[in-house]
Amino acid sequence: MLRPNLVDTHCHLGDAAFDADRDAVLAQAKALGVTHVVVIGESVAGSERAVALARAAAGLSATAGVHPHDASSWSDGARQRVRELLSAPETVAVGETGLDYHYMQSPRETQRHAFEAQLQLALELGKPVIVHARDADDDMAAILRSLAGRTPVVVLHSFSSGDVVWEAGMAINAYFSFSGMITFKNWARTDRLTACPSDRLLLETDAPYLAPVPHRGKRNEPGFVREVAARAAALRGDTVAGLTQRTTENARRCFGSRIESSL
């Protein structure tokens, strides 16, 4: 049984927002009970940074992939480089990939192509895939439903989507990861947090974005996943210790034994 310590399953630790004090941020996270951080790659260059960070320190894992904002950069060369990075022992998942029709920084068809290619890569390599979904519920649900029978492990990160994505995720036994948004006054998906199967629940910060209450307006940090855990436990009628233990076990099941390494 793993110790009931926290895992931040989604942190953009390679972001320039942490360049001045990255080591101090991790030391603070450790002091707050965070034992492991999954460092997200959102582009080829960002994935290279994530792997380098994970290679240099215990308690960090990396992902490699291309975010829908950067989907226009997806190419045969990008696929090959992401595949190479996914072969590193520090790299535990594909992504962050998915669909984002809110900002539309890449055309919809380009996003769908890059997303489907990365889902296929995850399936081929036996890696979980971290999925971003915003304002694209119908297309996201259709793609998830199309995976039936040949499904990689899917993590629906910072979950805030509608019913069709929830139902499609449930149908493929996806993990649902909840961020600091659950602490916001306007959070409207408490029903999904409370309905999430206990063995499919993950916690994240999405740092440096989406800082939870009482840190809203500030840079988010991996240590703030404690606030997410506390709010999730309160909404689910659970203890913080119990919820922390379960979500840490879930992270280990999803991402593998590397999650056991500690900061």
C-alpha positions in Angstrom: 0.0 0.0 0.0 1.4 3.4 -1.0 1.7 6.1 1.7 -1.2 8.5 1.6 0.7 11.4 0.1 -0.3 13.6 -2.7 0.4 13.3 -6.4 0.0 16.3 -8.7 -0.9 14.5 -11.9 -0.8 17.6 -14.2 1.7 20.4 -13.8 3.4 22.6 -16.4 6.6 22.7 -14.4 8.7 23.6 -17.5 6.8 26.8 -17.9 8.8 30.0 -17.8 6.7 31.1 -14.8 8.9 28.7 -12.7 12.3 29.6 -14.2 13.3 31.9 -11.3 12.4 29.5 -8.4 11.6 26.0 -9.7 13.7 24.2 -7.0 12.1 26.3 -4.3 8.6 25.5 -5.6 9.3 21.8 -5.5 10.8 22.1 -2.0 7.6 23.8 -0.9 5.5 21.2 -2.5 7.4 18.5 -0.7 6.9 20.4 2.6 3.2 20.4 1.9 3.0 16.6 1.5 3.3 16.3 -2.3 5.5 13.4 -3.1 5.3 13.3 -6.9 4.6 15.6 -9.8 3.8 14.7 -13.4 5.4 17.3 -15.6 3.4 18.0 -18.8 4.7 18.4 -22.3 2.5 20.6 -24.5 4.7 20.8 -27.6 7.8 19.1 -28.9 10.1 21.6 -27.1 7.9 21.5 -24.0 8.1 17.7 -24.0 11.9 17.9 -24.2 11.9 20.2 -21.2 9.6 18.0 -19.2 11.8 14.9 -19.9 14.9 16.8 -18.9 13.3 18.0 -15.6 12.1 14.5 -14.8 15.5 13.0 -15.6 17.3 15.4 -13.3 15.2 14.9 -10.1 13.5 12.2 -8.2 9.8 12.6 -7.7 9.1 13.9 -11.2 7.7 12.1 -14.3 7.2 13.6 -17.7 4.7 13.4 -20.5 5.3 14.0 -24.2 2.8 15.3 -26.7 1.4 18.3 -28.6 -1.5 20.4 -27.2 -4.4 21.3 -29.5 -3.2 24.9 -29.4 0.0 23.7 -31.1 -1.7 21.1 -33.3 -0.6 23.0 -36.5 3.0 22.0 -35.6 2.1 18.3 -35.7 4.1 16.5 -38.5 5.9 13.3 -39.3 8.9 14.8 -37.6 7.0 15.8 -34.5 5.5 12.4 -34.3 8.9 10.8 -34.5 10.4 13.1 -31.8 7.4 12.6 -29.5 7.8 8.8 -30.0 11.5 9.0 -29.1 10.7 11.0 -25.9 8.0 8.5 -25.0 10.6 5.7 -24.9 12.5 7.4 -22.1 11.9 5.7 -18.7 11.0 9.1 -17.2 8.0 9.5 -19.6 4.8 8.0 -18.3 2.1 9.3 -20.7 1.2 10.8 -24.1 0.0 14.4 -24.2 -1.2 16.8 -23.4 -3.4 16.4 -26.5 -7.0 16.9 -27.3 -9.4 19.5 -28.7 -9.9 23.2 -27.8 -12.5 25.1 -29.8 -12.5 28.0 -27.4 -9.3 29.8 -28.5 -9.0 28.1 -31.9 -5.3 28.5 -32.1 -5.3 25.6 -34.6 -8.1 24.7 -37.1 -10.5 22.1 -35.9 -9.6 19.5 -38.5 -5.9 20.0 -37.7 -6.7 19.5 -34.0 -8.6 16.3 -34.7 -5.8 14.9 -36.8 -3.1 15.6 -34.2 -5.3 14.2 -31.4 -6.2 11.0 -33.3 -2.6 10.5 -34.2 -1.5 10.8 -30.5 -4.3 8.4 -29.4 -2.9 5.9 -31.8 0.6 6.5 -30.5 -0.6 5.8 -27.0 -2.3 2.6 -28.1 0.8 1.4 -29.9 3.1 2.1 -27.0 0.8 1.1 -24.2 0.9 4.5 -22.5 -1.9 6.5 -21.0 -3.0 9.6 -22.8 -3.7 13.0 -21.1 -6.7 14.7 -22.8 -7.6 18.4 -22.9 -11.2 19.1 -23.8 -12.7 22.6 -24.1 -15.8 23.7 -25.9 -15.5 20.7 -28.2 -17.9 18.2 -26.5 -19.5 16.6 -29.5 -16.3 16.0 -31.4 -14.5 14.8 -28.2 -17.3 12.4 -27.3 -17.4 11.0 -30.8 -13.7 10.4 -30.9 -13.7 8.8 -27.4 -16.7 6.6 -28.4 -14.8 5.5 -31.6 -12.1 4.0 -29.4 -14.3 1.3 -28.1 -12.5 -2.1 -28.2 -9.1 -0.5 -28.9 -8.8 2.0 -26.1 -5.7 3.4 -24.5 -5.9 4.5 -20.9 -7.5 8.0 -21.1 -7.1 10.8 -18.5 -9.7 13.5 -19.0 -7.7 16.3 -17.3 -9.1 19.3 -15.4 -12.5 17.8 -16.1 -15.3 20.4 -16.7 -17.0 19.0 -19.8 -20.7 18.3 -20.4 -22.7 15.1 -20.2 -21.7 13.7 -23.6 -18.0 13.7 -22.7 -18.7 12.4 -19.2 -20.7 9.5 -20.6 -18.1 8.7 -23.3 -15.4 8.8 -20.7 -17.3 6.5 -18.4 -17.9 4.0 -21.3 -14.2 3.6 -21.8 -13.3 3.6 -18.1 -11.4 6.9 -18.4 -9.8 8.6 -15.4 -11.3 12.0 -14.5 -8.8 14.5 -13.1 -10.0 17.5 -11.2 -8.1 20.8 -10.7 -8.4 23.9 -8.6 -11.6 24.8 -10.6 -13.5 22.7 -8.1 -12.8 25.4 -5.4 -14.2 28.3 -7.5 -17.6 29.8 -6.6 -18.9 29.3 -10.1 -17.9 25.6 -10.3 -21.1 23.9 -11.6 -20.0 20.3 -12.0 -20.0 19.1 -8.4 -22.3 16.3 -9.6 -19.5 14.9 -11.7 -16.9 15.0 -9.0 -19.2 13.3 -6.5 -20.3 10.7 -9.1 -16.8 9.8 -10.3 -15.9 6.2 -9.4 -13.4 6.2 -6.5 -10.9 4.2 -8.6 -11.0 6.7 -11.5 -10.4 9.9 -9.6 -7.2 11.9 -10.0 -6.1 15.3 -8.6 -4.1 18.0 -10.4 -3.1 21.6 -10.3 -2.5 22.5 -14.0 0.0 24.9 -12.5 0.9 27.7 -13.2 -2.7 28.0 -14.3 -6.0 27.7 -12.3 -4.8 28.5 -8.8 -7.3 27.2 -6.3 -9.0 29.3 -3.6 -7.4 30.9 -1.5 -4.7 31.5 -4.1 -6.8 32.7 -7.0 -5.1 35.5 -8.9 -1.6 34.1 -8.1 0.7 31.7 -9.8 -0.5 28.2 -9.2 2.0 25.7 -7.8 2.2 21.9 -7.3 1.9 22.3 -3.5 -1.6 23.8 -4.0 -2.9 20.3 -4.9 -3.5 20.1 -1.2 -6.3 22.6 -1.6 -7.8 20.6 -4.4 -7.7 17.4 -2.3 -9.3 19.2 0.7 -12.2 20.5 -1.5 -12.7 17.2 -3.3 -12.9 15.4 0.0 -15.4 17.9 1.4 -17.7 17.6 -1.7 -17.5 13.8 -1.7 -18.1 13.5 2.0 -14.7 11.8 2.5 -11.7 12.4 4.7 -8.7 14.2 3.2 -6.5 11.2 4.2 -8.8 8.7 2.6 -9.2 10.6 -0.6 -5.5 11.3 -0.8 -4.6 7.6 -0.4 -7.1 6.6 -3.1 -6.0 9.2 -5.6 -2.4 8.3 -5.1 -3.1 4.7 -5.7 -5.1 5.6 -8.8 -2.1 7.6 -10.1 0.2 4.6 -9.5 -2.2 2.4 -11.4 -2.6 4.9 -14.3 1.0 6.0 -14.7 3.0 3.1 -13.4 5.5 2.4 -10.6 7.6 5.6 -11.3 4.9 7.4 -9.3 6.3 5.8 -6.2 9.5 7.9 -6.5 9.4 10.8 -4.1 10.6 14.4 -4.2 
